[in-house]
Amino acid sequence: MTEGHSPGLRANALGAADTAMMAVAGSAPAYSIAATTATLVAAAGLASPAALLYCGIPMLGIAWAFSYLGRAEVNAGASYAWVGRALHPALGFLSGWALVVSATLFMVAGSLPAGALTLSLFNPDLAGNTALVTVVGAGWFLVMAIVVLLGAHVTARVQWIMTGVEVAILAGFVVAGFARAPQIAVQSFSWSWLGFGHFDGFGGFAAAALVAAFYYWGWDVSANLNEETKSARRAAGAGGITGVLVVLGLFLAFTVMVNMLLSADTIAADSGNLLDVLGQAIWPGAGGKILSLAVMLSTIATLETTLVQVTRTMFAMGRDRTLPAALGRTHPKWRTPWLATVIVAAVALALFVLSNFLGSVGTILTAAISAIGLQIAFYYGLAGLAVVITYRRELLKSVRNLVFVGLWPLLGAAFLLWIFIQAVLTNDAEVNAIGLGALALGLVPMTIAWVRRSPYFTRHREPVADPAPVAVPADT
């Protein structure tokens, strides 16, 4: 192997089922339900299931956009590559940059609950020990970084264990919860919870949408793994769609159960451990601990998938020389972007430790984490527009194309860009300054790459031919 070259990512390491499982893990269903449901109920009340449903529908449009963009070009950079080719390289670079920034900050945010939840399984009092929580959270993060470094195959195997157990627990409690509801419900189910009648006007829906939309973030990890997936042009995109459908079902089921089984006062009083309380209501004694185990596994699993997303995006950017070229090299044995993994892990770990022991850093990071939604809405929305531009000559050739490559992704793009605007209008000035400033900071490396004539900025852009239906291929 000559100096400066690398063998690239390992092809055919994953199958269609692996990418679907990774997509589910990326959205972290148990963690999302535990961390966000109380906030959603505070914003939407009984309309919480409707908020998740009407955010899930446009999110499926973005999943369709990713699946068809992946058919046009297999690239580990995903939205970074696709938006750059379809819309403009500057927008593509900023899409990739938005993912890098948001994912790094999320790993900082996710390490703390990973440590706290692990300790609470043994002794709830230990979860209040900042030093111990930091050590355990950092330990889990390092373990996940090593797993990601060892390759996509190892990453997927670990994910099957963690997310498989998590989803099995959640599915079991869905069945048990609805079976026991006639005896323990505080109110009966109503189909009106899935309508618009319980929202406090348009403003109420907007407030709920700001919370609900980001339950779903992370399913697109399957797109970042497309270079490592068998039948990549179909399987990676189908995995993302499957992942969104699975988590949508889980989110709806649990939010309906929260409405049925817990009173508003209970939700407000126990917002920090809502799944524990729900588990106790369904299965007194053991239920809370079992659901807490699912949340712990979900939190650790999403640290892994977030690492995958950010390192594959940085790998693609390094390969294009829009970031330092060394980031685009892979380990000769494991075929993973080892330098990107080490750098991201070191930065995230340092920020995590500092945020827990230095108050000023923690305050800044809290605002930065609140601003993650801006970056997510930005790159998802641009991907929805990119698929329409990429297939613009094919949209009117069939109803399938018009719906799945045109109207549905366009609905998703409009919704996410509306979320972006709503977030800017409602965030604190500090949150907007950090969120938008983090995006603007990407202009510096982008300008350097453009001056140095990165090939990314000179690629030829053409619409592509009629997209065939996306189906999950046999895992062979």
Residue pairs with C-beta under 8 A, 6 or more apart in sequence:
1 7
1 332
4 325
4 329
5 329
6 328
6 329
6 330
6 332
7 330
7 332
7 335
8 227
8 330
8 335
9 76
9 152
9 227
9 228
9 312
9 315
9 330
9 335
9 336
9 337
10 151
10 152
10 153
10 228
10 334
10 335
10 336
11 227
11 228
12 228
12 229
12 230
13 151
13 152
13 153
13 156
13 228
13 229
13 335
14 22
14 152
14 153
14 156
14 225
14 228
14 229
14 230
14 235
15 229
15 230
15 235
15 475
16 229
16 230
16 231
16 234
16 235
16 238
16 239
16 472
16 473
16 474
16 475
17 475
18 156
18 159
18 160
18 229
18 239
19 222
19 225
19 229
19 235
19 236
19 238
19 239
19 240
20 222
20 238
20 239
20 242
20 243
20 246
20 472
21 156
21 159
21 160
21 163
21 164
21 239
22 155
22 156
22 159
22 221
22 222
22 225
22 239
22 243
22 305
22 308
23 218
23 219
23 220
23 221
23 222
23 239
23 240
23 242
23 243
23 244
23 246
24 163
24 167
24 219
24 242
24 243
24 246
24 247
25 159
25 162
25 163
25 166
25 218
25 221
25 298
25 301
25 302
25 304
25 305
26 217
26 218
26 219
26 220
26 221
26 222
26 243
26 302
26 305
26 306
26 309
27 215
27 216
27 217
27 218
27 219
27 243
27 244
27 247
27 302
28 218
28 298
28 299
28 301
28 302
29 166
29 167
29 170
29 246
29 247
29 250
29 251
29 298
30 166
30 169
30 170
30 275
30 291
30 294
30 295
30 297
30 298
30 299
31 110
31 113
31 295
31 298
31 299
31 302
32 215
32 247
32 251
32 298
33 215
33 250
33 251
33 254
33 255
33 274
33 275
34 273
34 274
34 275
34 291
34 295
34 298
35 113
36 211
36 214
36 215
37 48
37 254
37 255
37 258
37 267
37 274
38 267
38 268
38 270
38 271
38 272
38 274
39 211
39 271
40 48
40 51
40 52
40 208
40 211
40 212
40 255
41 48
41 258
41 264
41 267
42 268
42 271
43 51
43 204
43 207
43 208
43 210
43 211
44 50
44 51
44 198
44 199
44 204
44 205
44 207
44 208
44 211
44 212
45 198
45 264
46 190
46 192
46 193
46 198
46 259
47 193
47 196
47 197
47 198
47 199
47 204
47 205
47 208
48 193
48 208
48 212
48 255
48 258
48 259
49 193
49 194
49 252
49 255
49 256
49 259
50 193
50 194
50 195
50 196
50 198
50 199
51 199
51 205
51 208
51 209
51 211
51 212
52 212
52 215
52 248
52 251
52 252
52 255
53 194
53 248
53 252
54 205
54 209
54 212
55 209
55 212
55 213
55 215
55 216
55 415
56 216
56 244
56 248
56 251
56 252
57 411
58 411
58 412
58 414
58 415
58 416
59 213
59 216
59 244
59 248
59 380
59 412
60 241
60 244
60 245
60 248
60 408
60 412
61 384
61 408
61 409
61 410
61 411
61 412
61 413
61 415
62 380
62 383
62 384
62 409
62 412
62 413
62 416
63 219
63 220
63 237
63 240
63 241
63 243
63 244
64 241
64 387
64 404
64 405
64 408
64 409
64 412
64 470
65 383
65 384
65 386
65 387
65 405
65 409
65 412
65 413
66 78
66 79
66 220
66 223
66 237
66 240
66 383
66 387
67 236
67 237
67 238
67 240
67 241
67 470
68 237
68 387
68 390
68 391
68 404
68 405
68 409
68 467
68 470
69 78
69 79
69 82
69 86
69 223
69 237
69 383
69 386
69 387
69 390
70 78
70 223
70 226
70 232
70 233
70 236
70 237
71 233
71 234
71 237
71 467
71 468
71 470
72 82
72 390
72 391
72 464
72 467
73 81
73 82
73 85
74 226
74 227
74 232
74 233
74 236
75 81
75 82
75 226
75 227
75 316
76 224
76 225
76 226
76 227
76 228
76 312
76 313
76 315
76 316
77 96
77 224
77 312
77 313
77 315
77 316
77 317
77 320
78 220
78 223
78 224
78 226
78 312
78 313
78 316
78 383
79 92
79 95
79 96
79 99
79 220
79 223
79 379
79 380
79 382
79 383
79 386
80 92
80 93
80 95
80 96
80 99
80 313
80 316
80 317
81 92
81 316
82 92
82 383
82 386
82 387
82 390
83 91
83 92
83 95
83 379
83 382
83 383
83 385
83 386
84 91
84 92
84 93
84 95
84 456
84 459
85 92
85 386
85 390
85 459
85 461
86 385
86 386
86 387
86 389
86 390
86 461
87 382
87 385
87 386
87 389
89 450
89 456
89 457
89 459
90 446
91 382
92 456
93 317
93 322
93 442
93 446
93 449
93 456
94 378
94 379
94 439
94 442
94 443
94 446
95 378
95 379
95 382
95 383
96 313
96 316
96 317
96 322
96 379
97 439
97 441
97 442
97 445
97 446
98 375
98 376
98 378
98 379
98 439
98 442
99 309
99 310
99 313
99 375
99 379
100 310
100 313
100 314
101 375
101 438
101 439
101 441
101 442
102 372
102 375
102 376
103 306
103 307
103 309
103 310
103 313
104 310
104 344
104 347
104 348
104 351
105 351
105 365
105 368
105 369
105 372
106 302
106 306
106 369
106 372
107 141
107 303
107 306
107 307
107 310
107 344
107 348
107 352
108 348
108 351
108 352
108 355
108 365
108 369
109 365
109 369
110 299
110 302
110 303
110 306
111 137
111 138
111 140
111 141
111 303
111 348
111 349
111 352
112 133
112 134
112 137
112 352
112 356
113 137
113 295
113 299
114 136
114 137
114 140
114 141
114 296
114 299
114 300
114 303
115 132
115 133
115 134
115 135
115 136
115 137
115 138
115 139
115 140
116 127
116 133
116 137
117 127
117 292
117 295
117 296
117 299
118 136
118 140
118 296
119 126
119 127
119 129
119 132
119 133
119 136
120 126
120 127
120 292
121 289
121 292
121 293
121 296
126 132
126 133
127 133
130 356
130 357
133 356
134 352
134 353
134 356
134 357
137 352
138 349
138 352
138 353
140 300
140 303
141 303
141 345
141 348
141 349
141 352
142 345
142 349
144 300
144 303
144 304
144 307
145 307
145 341
145 345
147 154
147 155
147 158
147 304
148 155
148 304
148 307
148 308
148 311
148 336
148 341
149 331
149 334
149 336
149 338
149 341
149 342
150 334
150 336
151 334
151 335
151 336
152 225
152 228
152 308
152 336
155 304
155 308
158 304
159 301
159 304
159 305
162 297
162 298
162 300
162 301
162 304
163 297
163 298
163 301
165 293
165 294
165 297
166 294
166 297
166 298
166 301
167 246
167 250
169 290
169 291
169 293
169 294
170 250
170 254
170 294
171 250
173 278
173 279
173 282
173 283
173 287
173 290
173 291
174 250
174 253
174 254
174 257
176 282
176 283
177 253
177 257
177 260
177 261
177 278
177 282
178 253
178 257
180 282
181 189
181 257
181 260
181 261
184 261
184 281
184 282
185 260
185 261
186 260
186 261
186 262
186 263
187 259
187 260
188 260
189 256
189 259
189 260
192 198
193 256
193 259
196 205
199 205
199 208
206 422
207 426
209 415
209 419
209 422
210 373
210 419
210 422
210 423
210 426
213 373
213 377
213 415
213 416
213 419
214 372
214 373
214 376
215 247
215 251
216 244
216 247
216 248
217 376
218 302
218 305
218 306
218 309
219 240
219 243
219 244
219 247
220 240
220 309
220 380
221 305
221 306
221 308
221 309
222 229
222 236
222 237
222 239
222 240
222 243
223 236
223 237
223 240
224 308
224 309
224 312
224 313
225 236
225 308
225 312
226 232
226 233
226 236
226 237
227 312
229 235
229 236
229 239
230 473
230 475
230 476
231 473
234 470
234 471
234 472
234 473
235 472
235 473
237 470
238 470
238 471
238 472
238 473
239 472
241 470
242 472
254 278
257 278
257 282
258 267
258 274
258 278
261 278
261 281
261 282
262 274
262 277
262 278
262 281
266 277
267 274
270 276
270 277
273 288
273 292
275 288
275 291
275 292
275 294
275 295
276 288
276 289
276 291
276 292
277 288
278 287
278 291
279 287
279 288
279 289
279 290
279 291
279 292
280 287
280 288
281 287
283 290
307 341
307 344
307 345
310 340
310 344
311 336
311 337
311 340
311 341
311 344
312 337
314 323
314 327
314 337
314 340
314 343
314 344
315 327
315 328
315 330
315 337
315 340
316 328
317 323
317 327
317 328
318 324
318 325
318 326
318 327
318 328
318 329
318 337
318 340
319 325
319 328
320 328
320 449
320 454
320 455
320 456
321 328
321 449
321 452
321 454
321 455
321 456
322 445
322 446
322 449
322 454
322 456
323 445
323 449
326 339
327 337
327 339
327 340
327 343
328 337
329 337
329 338
329 339
330 336
330 337
330 338
331 337
331 338
351 361
351 365
354 361
354 362
355 361
355 362
355 365
356 362
364 434
367 428
367 430
367 431
367 434
368 434
368 435
368 438
370 427
370 428
370 431
370 435
371 427
371 431
371 432
371 434
371 435
371 436
371 438
372 435
373 419
373 423
373 435
374 420
374 423
374 424
374 427
374 432
374 435
374 436
374 439
375 435
375 438
375 439
377 416
377 417
377 419
377 420
377 423
378 420
378 439
380 412
380 413
380 416
381 412
381 413
381 414
381 416
381 417
381 419
381 420
382 413
383 409
383 413
384 409
384 410
384 411
384 412
384 413
384 414
384 416
385 409
385 410
385 413
387 405
387 409
388 395
388 405
388 406
388 409
388 410
388 413
389 463
390 463
390 464
391 401
391 405
391 406
391 463
391 464
391 467
392 463
393 463
394 401
394 405
394 463
394 464
394 465
394 466
394 467
395 401
395 402
395 405
395 406
396 402
397 466
398 466
400 469
401 466
401 467
405 467
423 435
424 432
424 436
427 435
449 456
449 457
450 457
